[in-house]
Amino acid sequence: MTRPTNEALIMIDIQNDFCSGGALAVEHGEQIVPLVNELQNEFAVKVLTQDWHPQDHKSFADNHEGKQPYEMTEMPYGPQVLWPSHCVQGTQGAAFHKDLKTDGADLVVRKGFRPHIDSYSAFFENDHTTSTGLSGYLRERGVDTLHMVGLATDFCVRFSAVDAAKQGFNVIVHLDACRAIDLNGSLKEAMDEMQSHGVKFSGEMVAQ
């Protein structure tokens, strides 16, 4: 451990379905695993997040007649991308990548398990009010600075970083330990939004 105990590593959704061959693969997503494993050695506080959807989740295009993946729909909480079915509870796709070190994590936060609401952020579901409890856990541990890595830069990393910043945490996103989907310009939008909330960046974004 080389960093002070007020700093935590948040490892976001490094799961099989977001890696090559997965149901919602982020290009070269698995390439971040060695770097994430290396970073874990520096932190006393380590948290994993895990997308954890029931099969009937309303964010899945399969559960909307006539809809295709990546189309938009309107949910009670606002616009929602309809995704291919992914990270279904208990499946191999929902499991962490086999090379990711998980034994040293203090906490695993499962999100997206409520059928009627999606959850990108590690802190709140997509209604921006239903909490995962992560913020309270980190504050109880005396953490005020978060280092974020994982998948995907422009969705779950983005929303986690912005929510954390809004709650007063110092946030650093390690771009070299993230990969993006970049759906219709979502990566630039994500970078701009994170920056506007005071999120800092470390490392260089890897071209995909």
N, C-alpha and C positions, 0 to 999 in steps of 0.2 A: 504494500500500500504506500503510495507516494503523495496522495492528495489529502488535504484536511478532511475531517469527518463531517464537515458541513456541506460537502459536495457529494452528489449521488449520480450514478450512471443509470439512465433509463433506457432499456433495450426494447424497442418497439416492434412487435409482430414479426419476429424472425422465424417464420413458420413455413412449412413445406409448400403450402398453396401459394405463397408469395415468392417462391424461388423457382428456378427453371423447371419446367414440367408440371408445375402446379396449376390449379384451376384459375388462379388470378395472378399469373406470374409477372413479377417485376423483372425486367430484363437484367440478367446478371446479379440478381438479388443475393444469391449465395456467396458472391465474391466478398461481401462485407464480413463474413463470419470470422476469418482469422484475425482481422483488425479488432473486431468487437471482443473476441476472446482475450486479445492482448490488453485492451483497455481495462478489462475487468480486474486485472492485477493491481490497478492504481487506486481502486475505490473500496472504501469500507462499506458503503451502502450501495446495493445493486438491486434493481427492480426489473423484472420482465413483464411485458404486457402480451396478452394472447387473445386474438380474435376468437370468439367462441359462440358461433351462431347455431340456433336450432334449425332443423331442415326447412321449417315453414317460415323462415325469416322474411319480413316484408321488403327487405332491400334486395332480395334475389329476383332477377327477371323471371325465373321459372315460376314464381308464385304470382305473376300478373299475366293474365291471359292476353295473348297477342303482342306482348312486349319482348323486346330483344335486349341482350346485355348492352350496357352503356347508354341506353335511352334514359331520359329523365322522367320522373313522375313527381307528383305533389303529395307530400305527407303532411299530417297535422302540424309538424314542426318546421315545414318548409320544403324546398326542392330537394330531391333525393336522386342520386345516380342509382340505376338498377344494375346490380353486379351479377356476374356468373355466380352460381352457388359455390361457396368457398368456406373453408375453416368451419366445417360442420362439426358440432360437438362430438368428441370421441373418435373422429376419423384420423387417418394418417395425415391428411392434408392440414388438419388443425394442429398437429404435433410440431414442436420446435424442430428446426433443422438438426439433423443427426450430429453435425460437427459443432454445434453451438454448445458451449459450456453453460450448464444450467444449475449445477449443484451449489454453486457459490451464491446464488441469488437469495436475497432475504425475503422477497415477496414476489408472487405472480398475480398480476391483476388481469382477470378475465373480463372482457367487455363485449357488448353486442349480443348478450344472451337473452335480452327481452325481445320477443318476436316482432313487436310493432315499432321498434325504434332502432336505428343504426347507431353505431358508436365508433367514431374515428379517434377521438381524443382519449388519452389515458386518464383524463380527469373528469370529463363529463360526456354523457351521451349527446346525440345530435340535437336534442332540445335545449342544450346548453344550461340545463338546470338540474338534471338527474346526475348526482355525483357518484363517482366510483369509490370515493373514500381515500384516494391516493394522497391528496393534498394534506389531509389530517395526519396520515401515517408519516409523511415526510417531515412535517413540522414537529411531530412527537419525537422524531429521531434527531431533531436539531439541524435539519437540512435547509439551506436557503439557496443553493446553487445546483442547477441540474445540467448534466451533460447528456444529450440525446443522440441516439443512433438507431438505425433500423429502417423499416419499410412501411410505407413508401414516403419519400421526402415530401411529396405534394399532397398527401392525404393524412395518414395517421401521425406522422412526425410533425407536419405543419400544425394540425389542430391541437396536438399535445403541447407543442412549443408555445403557441399563442395563448392557450388556456393557462399554462403555467406562468407566463409573463403577466397576464392579467391579474393573477393572484399574488403577484409580488415576488415570485422567484426570479433569480438571475438564470438565464437560459443560454446555453451554448449548444448549437447543433453541429455535430462533426460531419461535414458534408462528404468526406471521403469514406465514412462508415454508414452511408445512406445510399439508396437508389430510388429513382422516381419512376412513376408511370407516365407522366406528362400527357394527360388526356385533355385535348383541346386547349393547350396553353396553360394547363394547371400548374406547371412547375414555376413559370415566371410569376404567376399570381401568388403562389405560395411563398416564394422568396420575398416578394414585395411586402406581403402581409406580415410575415415574420419580422422583417426588418423594421416595419412601421411600429411594431410593438416592442422594439428594443432587443430582440433576439440577436445574439452574436453568432458568428460562424467561425468554425475552425476547419482547417484542411481545405483541399481543393475539390470541387465537384468533379466526379468522374464522368467523362463523356460516354454516352451510351449509343 
